[in-house]
Amino acid sequence: MKGRSFDTFEITPGNREALDLCRRVAMLEEMGAPLVLLLGPEGCGKSHLLWSIAKQVRLSTIPV
């Protein structure tokens, strides 16, 4: 989705941990948890983070 990236995500104290985790997922880092679940009320940025992950993975040179 156009305009959605980690750079355009509005960071708040309540979503900083989710942002950091999603950036790690997008970089395809090895993590202990095989699943990431984004929960929160409407408008908190769940879809924005999901689109940001997809965009970053597509731009990476890492074969997926």
N, CA, C and O atoms as CSV, one atom per row, in Angstrom:
chain,resi,resn,atom,element,x,y,z
A,1,MET,N,N,0.848,-1.165,0.000
A,1,MET,CA,C,0.000,0.000,0.000
A,1,MET,C,C,0.899,1.236,0.000
A,1,MET,O,O,1.840,1.338,0.787
A,2,LYS,N,N,0.596,2.153,-0.881
A,2,LYS,CA,C,1.423,3.351,-1.018
A,2,LYS,C,C,1.468,4.168,0.270
A,2,LYS,O,O,0.474,4.295,0.985
A,3,GLY,N,N,2.637,4.712,0.540
A,3,GLY,CA,C,2.798,5.577,1.701
A,3,GLY,C,C,3.017,4.859,3.014
A,3,GLY,O,O,3.271,5.499,4.035
A,4,ARG,N,N,2.923,3.564,3.004
A,4,ARG,CA,C,3.103,2.817,4.249
A,4,ARG,C,C,4.501,2.226,4.282
A,4,ARG,O,O,4.861,1.397,3.447
A,5,SER,N,N,5.273,2.659,5.247
A,5,SER,CA,C,6.621,2.144,5.450
A,5,SER,C,C,6.994,2.384,6.904
A,5,SER,O,O,6.280,3.066,7.640
A,6,PHE,N,N,8.116,1.818,7.302
A,6,PHE,CA,C,8.575,2.057,8.666
A,6,PHE,C,C,8.906,3.532,8.866
A,6,PHE,O,O,8.755,4.056,9.970
A,7,ASP,N,N,9.353,4.200,7.816
A,7,ASP,CA,C,9.707,5.614,7.916
A,7,ASP,C,C,8.500,6.515,8.140
A,7,ASP,O,O,8.637,7.598,8.708
A,8,THR,N,N,7.324,6.085,7.704
A,8,THR,CA,C,6.126,6.921,7.850
A,8,THR,C,C,5.250,6.494,9.026
A,8,THR,O,O,4.186,7.069,9.253
A,9,PHE,N,N,5.700,5.482,9.773
A,9,PHE,CA,C,4.927,4.999,10.920
A,9,PHE,C,C,5.052,5.978,12.078
A,9,PHE,O,O,6.154,6.403,12.425
A,10,GLU,N,N,3.931,6.331,12.666
A,10,GLU,CA,C,3.926,7.255,13.803
A,10,GLU,C,C,4.246,6.486,15.088
A,10,GLU,O,O,3.468,5.645,15.537
A,11,ILE,N,N,5.397,6.791,15.660
A,11,ILE,CA,C,5.861,6.082,16.856
A,11,ILE,C,C,5.286,6.729,18.107
A,11,ILE,O,O,5.339,7.947,18.283
A,12,THR,N,N,4.733,5.879,18.974
A,12,THR,CA,C,4.238,6.322,20.278
A,12,THR,C,C,4.867,5.406,21.333
A,12,THR,O,O,5.396,4.349,20.990
A,13,PRO,N,N,4.817,5.794,22.595
A,13,PRO,CA,C,5.368,4.910,23.630
A,13,PRO,C,C,4.697,3.529,23.643
A,13,PRO,O,O,5.328,2.543,24.023
A,14,GLY,N,N,3.442,3.450,23.235
A,14,GLY,CA,C,2.714,2.192,23.275
A,14,GLY,C,C,2.973,1.257,22.110
A,14,GLY,O,O,2.612,0.082,22.179
A,15,ASN,N,N,3.595,1.749,21.028
A,15,ASN,CA,C,3.789,0.874,19.878
A,15,ASN,C,C,5.258,0.682,19.498
A,15,ASN,O,O,5.553,0.051,18.483
A,16,ARG,N,N,6.156,1.203,20.276
A,16,ARG,CA,C,7.589,1.132,19.972
A,16,ARG,C,C,8.081,-0.312,19.907
A,16,ARG,O,O,8.857,-0.662,19.017
A,17,GLU,N,N,7.639,-1.146,20.839
A,17,GLU,CA,C,8.068,-2.542,20.861
A,17,GLU,C,C,7.577,-3.287,19.617
A,17,GLU,O,O,8.316,-4.082,19.036
A,18,ALA,N,N,6.334,-3.031,19.210
A,18,ALA,CA,C,5.790,-3.662,18.000
A,18,ALA,C,C,6.570,-3.229,16.767
A,18,ALA,O,O,6.858,-4.046,15.892
A,19,LEU,N,N,6.910,-1.955,16.695
A,19,LEU,CA,C,7.697,-1.450,15.565
A,19,LEU,C,C,9.054,-2.136,15.505
A,19,LEU,O,O,9.475,-2.590,14.440
A,20,ASP,N,N,9.731,-2.212,16.624
A,20,ASP,CA,C,11.051,-2.856,16.665
A,20,ASP,C,C,10.968,-4.320,16.240
A,20,ASP,O,O,11.812,-4.796,15.481
A,21,LEU,N,N,9.965,-5.025,16.721
A,21,LEU,CA,C,9.791,-6.430,16.366
A,21,LEU,C,C,9.507,-6.581,14.870
A,21,LEU,O,O,10.069,-7.463,14.221
A,22,CYS,N,N,8.654,-5.741,14.331
A,22,CYS,CA,C,8.311,-5.822,12.909
A,22,CYS,C,C,9.508,-5.487,12.025
A,22,CYS,O,O,9.652,-6.059,10.944
A,23,ARG,N,N,10.355,-4.587,12.459
A,23,ARG,CA,C,11.578,-4.307,11.706
A,23,ARG,C,C,12.485,-5.535,11.677
A,23,ARG,O,O,13.103,-5.832,10.654
A,24,ARG,N,N,12.562,-6.243,12.795
A,24,ARG,CA,C,13.371,-7.473,12.846
A,24,ARG,C,C,12.791,-8.543,11.926
A,24,ARG,O,O,13.533,-9.255,11.250
A,25,VAL,N,N,11.474,-8.655,11.902
A,25,VAL,CA,C,10.812,-9.611,11.011
A,25,VAL,C,C,11.122,-9.259,9.563
A,25,VAL,O,O,11.425,-10.145,8.764
A,26,ALA,N,N,11.050,-7.987,9.219
A,26,ALA,CA,C,11.293,-7.536,7.847
A,26,ALA,C,C,12.726,-7.780,7.400
A,26,ALA,O,O,12.983,-7.962,6.210
A,27,MET,N,N,13.657,-7.786,8.341
A,27,MET,CA,C,15.056,-8.061,8.006
A,27,MET,C,C,15.347,-9.567,8.013
A,27,MET,O,O,16.486,-9.995,7.830
A,28,LEU,N,N,14.290,-10.355,8.228
A,28,LEU,CA,C,14.368,-11.819,8.235
A,28,LEU,C,C,15.387,-12.328,9.248
A,28,LEU,O,O,16.115,-13.286,8.988
A,29,GLU,N,N,15.425,-11.671,10.412
A,29,GLU,CA,C,16.317,-12.091,11.485
A,29,GLU,C,C,15.805,-13.377,12.120
A,29,GLU,O,O,14.600,-13.620,12.180
A,30,GLU,N,N,16.730,-14.184,12.586
A,30,GLU,CA,C,16.353,-15.381,13.335
A,30,GLU,C,C,15.753,-14.936,14.663
A,30,GLU,O,O,16.349,-14.144,15.393
A,31,MET,N,N,14.578,-15.452,14.964
A,31,MET,CA,C,13.909,-15.100,16.210
A,31,MET,C,C,13.375,-16.371,16.848
A,31,MET,O,O,13.122,-17.364,16.165
A,32,GLY,N,N,13.210,-16.329,18.144
A,32,GLY,CA,C,12.707,-17.493,18.857
A,32,GLY,C,C,11.260,-17.802,18.530
A,32,GLY,O,O,10.893,-18.969,18.393
A,33,ALA,N,N,10.430,-16.773,18.402
A,33,ALA,CA,C,9.008,-16.989,18.152
A,33,ALA,C,C,8.749,-17.134,16.651
A,33,ALA,O,O,9.120,-16.254,15.874
A,34,PRO,N,N,8.114,-18.240,16.234
A,34,PRO,CA,C,7.847,-18.429,14.814
A,34,PRO,C,C,6.632,-17.649,14.319
A,34,PRO,O,O,6.326,-17.677,13.127
A,35,LEU,N,N,5.948,-16.965,15.205
A,35,LEU,CA,C,4.710,-16.276,14.853
A,35,LEU,C,C,4.677,-14.914,15.531
A,35,LEU,O,O,5.038,-14.784,16.700
A,36,VAL,N,N,4.247,-13.915,14.798
A,36,VAL,CA,C,4.049,-12.579,15.361
A,36,VAL,C,C,2.580,-12.231,15.176
A,36,VAL,O,O,2.050,-12.334,14.070
A,37,LEU,N,N,1.933,-11.827,16.237
A,37,LEU,CA,C,0.520,-11.476,16.203
A,37,LEU,C,C,0.389,-10.016,16.611
A,37,LEU,O,O,0.797,-9.633,17.708
A,38,LEU,N,N,-0.185,-9.199,15.723
A,38,LEU,CA,C,-0.390,-7.781,16.017
A,38,LEU,C,C,-1.833,-7.588,16.470
A,38,LEU,O,O,-2.772,-7.831,15.713
A,39,LEU,N,N,-1.991,-7.155,17.697
A,39,LEU,CA,C,-3.316,-6.913,18.266
A,39,LEU,C,C,-3.425,-5.466,18.703
A,39,LEU,O,O,-2.453,-4.875,19.174
A,40,GLY,N,N,-4.602,-4.905,18.548
A,40,GLY,CA,C,-4.829,-3.545,19.014
A,40,GLY,C,C,-6.103,-2.999,18.417
A,40,GLY,O,O,-6.698,-3.615,17.533
A,41,PRO,N,N,-6.520,-1.849,18.895
A,41,PRO,CA,C,-7.756,-1.250,18.390
A,41,PRO,C,C,-7.581,-0.723,16.967
A,41,PRO,O,O,-6.464,-0.565,16.473
A,42,GLU,N,N,-8.695,-0.461,16.338
A,42,GLU,CA,C,-8.688,0.107,14.994
A,42,GLU,C,C,-7.903,1.415,14.986
A,42,GLU,O,O,-8.061,2.261,15.866
A,43,GLY,N,N,-7.054,1.558,13.970
A,43,GLY,CA,C,-6.307,2.803,13.820
A,43,GLY,C,C,-4.992,2.871,14.572
A,43,GLY,O,O,-4.353,3.923,14.596
A,44,CYS,N,N,-4.571,1.766,15.192
A,44,CYS,CA,C,-3.332,1.809,15.982
A,44,CYS,C,C,-2.082,1.513,15.149
A,44,CYS,O,O,-0.964,1.703,15.628
A,45,GLY,N,N,-2.261,1.044,13.892
A,45,GLY,CA,C,-1.112,0.853,13.021
A,45,GLY,C,C,-0.793,-0.576,12.646
A,45,GLY,O,O,0.276,-0.832,12.090
A,46,LYS,N,N,-1.677,-1.518,12.928
A,46,LYS,CA,C,-1.410,-2.924,12.614
A,46,LYS,C,C,-1.195,-3.130,11.115
A,46,LYS,O,O,-0.207,-3.744,10.713
A,47,SER,N,N,-2.087,-2.635,10.307
A,47,SER,CA,C,-1.963,-2.793,8.849
A,47,SER,C,C,-0.753,-2.037,8.319
A,47,SER,O,O,-0.070,-2.504,7.407
A,48,HIS,N,N,-0.496,-0.880,8.888
A,48,HIS,CA,C,0.667,-0.088,8.472
A,48,HIS,C,C,1.949,-0.901,8.688
A,48,HIS,O,O,2.819,-0.936,7.818
A,49,LEU,N,N,2.059,-1.545,9.838
A,49,LEU,CA,C,3.239,-2.357,10.124
A,49,LEU,C,C,3.321,-3.568,9.193
A,49,LEU,O,O,4.403,-3.919,8.724
A,50,LEU,N,N,2.188,-4.202,8.928
A,50,LEU,CA,C,2.181,-5.358,8.038
A,50,LEU,C,C,2.638,-4.967,6.630
A,50,LEU,O,O,3.461,-5.660,6.033
A,51,TRP,N,N,2.112,-3.868,6.100
A,51,TRP,CA,C,2.529,-3.390,4.784
A,51,TRP,C,C,3.999,-2.978,4.786
A,51,TRP,O,O,4.702,-3.164,3.793
A,52,SER,N,N,4.456,-2.424,5.892
A,52,SER,CA,C,5.864,-2.027,5.998
A,52,SER,C,C,6.781,-3.245,5.923
A,52,SER,O,O,7.828,-3.198,5.277
A,53,ILE,N,N,6.386,-4.335,6.584
A,53,ILE,CA,C,7.169,-5.568,6.524
A,53,ILE,C,C,7.236,-6.059,5.078
A,53,ILE,O,O,8.315,-6.359,4.567
A,54,ALA,N,N,6.080,-6.140,4.425
A,54,ALA,CA,C,6.035,-6.632,3.041
A,54,ALA,C,C,6.893,-5.775,2.121
A,54,ALA,O,O,7.625,-6.301,1.283
A,55,LYS,N,N,6.807,-4.466,2.274
A,55,LYS,CA,C,7.582,-3.553,1.430
A,55,LYS,C,C,9.082,-3.761,1.648
A,55,LYS,O,O,9.847,-3.819,0.685
A,56,GLN,N,N,9.497,-3.871,2.896
A,56,GLN,CA,C,10.918,-4.042,3.209
A,56,GLN,C,C,11.449,-5.371,2.670
A,56,GLN,O,O,12.554,-5.425,2.132
A,57,VAL,N,N,10.675,-6.427,2.811
A,57,VAL,CA,C,11.104,-7.736,2.318
A,57,VAL,C,C,11.236,-7.697,0.797
A,57,VAL,O,O,12.194,-8.244,0.249
A,58,ARG,N,N,10.298,-7.066,0.117
A,58,ARG,CA,C,10.377,-6.964,-1.355
A,58,ARG,C,C,11.609,-6.180,-1.800
A,58,ARG,O,O,12.198,-6.489,-2.836
A,59,LEU,N,N,12.000,-5.171,-1.029
A,59,LEU,CA,C,13.149,-4.334,-1.389
A,59,LEU,C,C,14.495,-4.976,-1.036
A,59,LEU,O,O,15.537,-4.551,-1.536
A,60,SER,N,N,14.472,-5.978,-0.194
A,60,SER,CA,C,15.725,-6.593,0.262
A,60,SER,C,C,16.342,-7.435,-0.853
A,60,SER,O,O,15.672,-7.851,-1.798
A,61,THR,N,N,17.607,-7.661,-0.707
A,61,THR,CA,C,18.308,-8.522,-1.659
A,61,THR,C,C,18.377,-9.956,-1.144
A,61,THR,O,O,18.995,-10.823,-1.763
A,62,ILE,N,N,17.737,-10.189,-0.007
A,62,ILE,CA,C,17.719,-11.519,0.586
A,62,ILE,C,C,16.692,-12.367,-0.162
A,62,ILE,O,O,15.530,-11.972,-0.244
A,63,PRO,N,N,17.081,-13.516,-0.710
A,63,PRO,CA,C,16.113,-14.355,-1.410
A,63,PRO,C,C,15.110,-14.950,-0.431
A,63,PRO,O,O,15.479,-15.541,0.584
A,64,VAL,N,N,13.839,-14.782,-0.757
A,64,VAL,CA,C,12.772,-15.342,0.083
A,64,VAL,C,C,11.853,-16.214,-0.742
A,64,VAL,O,O,10.893,-16.775,-0.212
